[in-house]
């Protein structure tokens, strides 16, 4: 019996250590892509979102995000990857296959239209999931109902074309693998206040919605 207890204790200790190490090394990535679009837009957005999540969700995400290329094996080191930009996006066949493998293996992609990204991301994600279509998520979806409640869906941070903000998803075998925020511009709201001069209320709305996305991703 003592040996059994000793083995069980050792197993729990190892499992706990692995969990703690995973928590300590938790990191999110910024997706670098080809095509000429500014994948590097909003440089202060992810660090601010990470800080907000660590303070308000008690996450232990590394404070600095890391750039990761679509076709890189490093992609699989990130449970959450953020993508933004204003212009063209181009995935090669190999990159699309790598992104698909990442997403169906448990990864999560958040695409935030920084204005002008829409036609390109829709085209390129068809290379990744030719069998899927973006569907608008209902406001009852769990992503809008984490710690922070958004009964009317995404907040409107920047005007863009004046259309209502929409949250679209790619759902693979019942699992949301890609969340696409359109006509919203969460990333601008996450930036330092002096960058876009958004009100504190707008910035807080954007950060809370971003925290919901992070929370949803890590709790699936």
C-alpha positions in Angstrom: 0.0 0.0 0.0 2.8 2.4 0.9 4.4 1.7 -2.5 1.1 2.5 -4.3 0.7 5.7 -2.3 4.2 6.7 -3.2 3.7 6.0 -6.9 0.4 8.0 -6.9 2.1 10.9 -5.0 4.9 10.9 -7.5 2.5 10.9 -10.4 0.5 13.9 -9.0 3.8 15.7 -8.3 5.0 15.3 -11.8 1.6 16.2 -13.3 1.4 19.3 -11.1 5.0 20.3 -12.1 4.2 19.9 -15.8 1.0 21.9 -15.4 2.8 24.7 -13.6 5.6 24.8 -16.2 3.0 25.0 -18.9 1.3 27.8 -17.2 4.6 29.7 -16.7 5.5 29.3 -20.4 2.1 30.2 -21.8 2.5 32.6 -24.7 0.6 34.0 -27.6 1.8 34.7 -31.1 1.5 37.4 -33.8 1.1 35.8 -37.2 3.5 37.0 -39.9 2.2 36.4 -43.4 3.3 37.2 -47.0 1.4 39.3 -49.6 2.5 42.8 -48.6 -0.1 43.4 -45.9 1.1 45.0 -42.6 0.9 42.0 -40.3 3.0 44.1 -37.8 0.3 46.7 -37.3 -0.7 47.8 -33.8 2.6 47.0 -32.1 1.3 47.9 -28.6 -1.9 46.0 -28.8 -1.0 42.4 -27.8 1.3 43.5 -24.9 -1.5 45.6 -23.5 -4.1 42.8 -23.9 -1.7 40.3 -22.2 -1.2 42.7 -19.3 -5.0 43.2 -19.0 -5.6 39.4 -19.0 -2.9 38.7 -16.4 -4.4 41.4 -14.1 -8.1 40.6 -14.6 -8.2 36.9 -15.5 -5.2 35.9 -13.4 -3.6 34.3 -16.5 0.2 33.8 -16.6 0.9 34.7 -20.2 4.4 35.8 -21.0 4.3 39.6 -21.2 5.9 39.9 -24.7 4.2 38.3 -27.7 6.3 36.6 -30.3 6.2 36.8 -34.1 5.5 33.4 -35.8 5.3 32.7 -39.5 2.4 30.9 -41.1 4.5 28.0 -42.4 6.8 27.6 -39.4 6.9 24.6 -37.1 7.1 27.1 -34.3 3.4 27.8 -34.9 2.6 24.7 -32.8 4.2 26.3 -29.7 1.4 28.8 -29.4 -2.2 27.9 -28.2 -3.4 31.3 -29.4 -2.3 33.3 -32.5 -3.5 36.8 -33.5 -3.5 38.1 -37.0 -4.2 41.6 -38.2 -3.5 44.1 -41.0 -5.0 46.4 -43.6 -4.0 44.8 -46.9 -3.2 41.8 -48.9 -2.6 38.3 -47.4 -1.1 35.5 -49.4 -0.7 31.9 -48.1 1.4 29.4 -50.2 0.0 25.9 -50.4 2.5 24.7 -47.8 1.6 27.6 -45.4 -2.1 26.9 -45.8 -1.5 23.2 -45.0 0.6 24.1 -42.0 -2.1 26.5 -40.7 -4.8 23.9 -41.2 -2.8 21.2 -39.3 -2.2 23.7 -36.5 -5.9 24.6 -36.2 -7.3 21.0 -36.4 -4.7 20.0 -33.8 -6.0 22.3 -31.2 -4.6 25.7 -32.1 -6.8 28.9 -32.2 -6.6 31.8 -34.7 -8.0 35.3 -34.0 -8.2 37.4 -37.1 -8.9 41.1 -36.5 -9.7 43.2 -39.5 -7.7 46.5 -39.1 -9.6 47.8 -42.2 -9.2 46.4 -45.7 -8.3 42.8 -44.7 -11.7 41.3 -45.4 -11.5 40.2 -49.1 -8.0 38.8 -48.6 -8.5 36.8 -45.4 -11.7 35.2 -46.8 -9.9 34.2 -49.9 -6.8 32.8 -48.1 -8.7 31.0 -45.4 -10.5 29.1 -48.2 -7.1 27.6 -49.0 -6.9 26.4 -45.4 -10.5 25.1 -45.1 -12.0 24.8 -48.6 -14.9 22.9 -47.1 -15.9 25.6 -44.6 -17.6 29.0 -44.7 -17.3 31.8 -42.2 -20.5 31.9 -40.2 -21.7 34.7 -38.0 -21.7 33.7 -34.4 -24.9 34.3 -32.4 -24.6 36.7 -29.4 -25.4 33.7 -27.2 -22.1 32.0 -28.2 -19.7 31.4 -25.2 -17.1 33.7 -26.7 -19.4 36.7 -25.9 -20.2 35.3 -22.5 -17.0 34.7 -20.6 -16.1 36.8 -17.6 -17.4 39.9 -19.5 -20.8 39.8 -21.1 -21.5 41.2 -24.5 -25.2 40.7 -25.0 -25.1 42.6 -28.3 -22.0 41.0 -29.7 -18.8 42.8 -30.6 -18.3 46.4 -29.4 -17.8 49.0 -32.2 -14.4 50.5 -31.6 -13.6 52.3 -34.9 -16.0 53.4 -37.6 -14.4 51.9 -40.7 -17.3 51.8 -43.2 -19.9 52.5 -40.5 -21.3 48.9 -40.7 -22.2 46.9 -37.6 -19.4 44.9 -36.1 -19.7 41.1 -36.7 -18.0 38.1 -35.3 -17.5 35.3 -37.7 -16.2 31.8 -37.1 -14.8 28.8 -38.9 -16.1 25.7 -37.2 -14.3 22.4 -37.8 -16.0 19.3 -36.5 -18.0 21.3 -34.0 -15.1 23.3 -32.7 -14.5 27.0 -33.3 -10.9 27.1 -34.7 -10.9 30.7 -36.1 -12.7 33.8 -34.8 -12.8 36.7 -37.2 -13.7 40.1 -35.9 -15.0 42.4 -38.7 -15.9 46.1 -38.7 -14.8 46.3 -35.1 -11.1 46.9 -34.8 -10.4 45.4 -31.4 -6.6 45.7 -31.9 -6.8 49.5 -32.3 -8.7 49.6 -29.0 -5.9 47.5 -27.3 -3.2 49.9 -28.3 -1.7 52.6 -26.0 -4.2 55.4 -25.5 -2.1 58.0 -27.3 -2.0 56.0 -30.5 -5.6 56.4 -31.6 -6.9 58.7 -28.8 -9.9 56.3 -28.1 -11.8 57.0 -24.9 -11.0 55.0 -21.9 -14.5 53.5 -22.2 -13.8 52.3 -25.7 -10.4 50.9 -24.8 -11.9 49.0 -21.8 -14.6 47.5 -24.0 -12.0 46.3 -26.5 -9.8 44.9 -23.8 -12.7 43.1 -22.2 -13.7 41.5 -25.5 -10.1 40.5 -26.1 -10.0 39.0 -22.7 -13.1 37.0 -23.5 -11.4 35.6 -26.6 -8.3 34.6 -24.7 -10.5 33.1 -21.9 -12.5 31.1 -24.5 -9.4 29.8 -26.2 -7.7 28.6 -23.0 -10.9 27.1 -21.5 -12.0 24.9 -24.5 
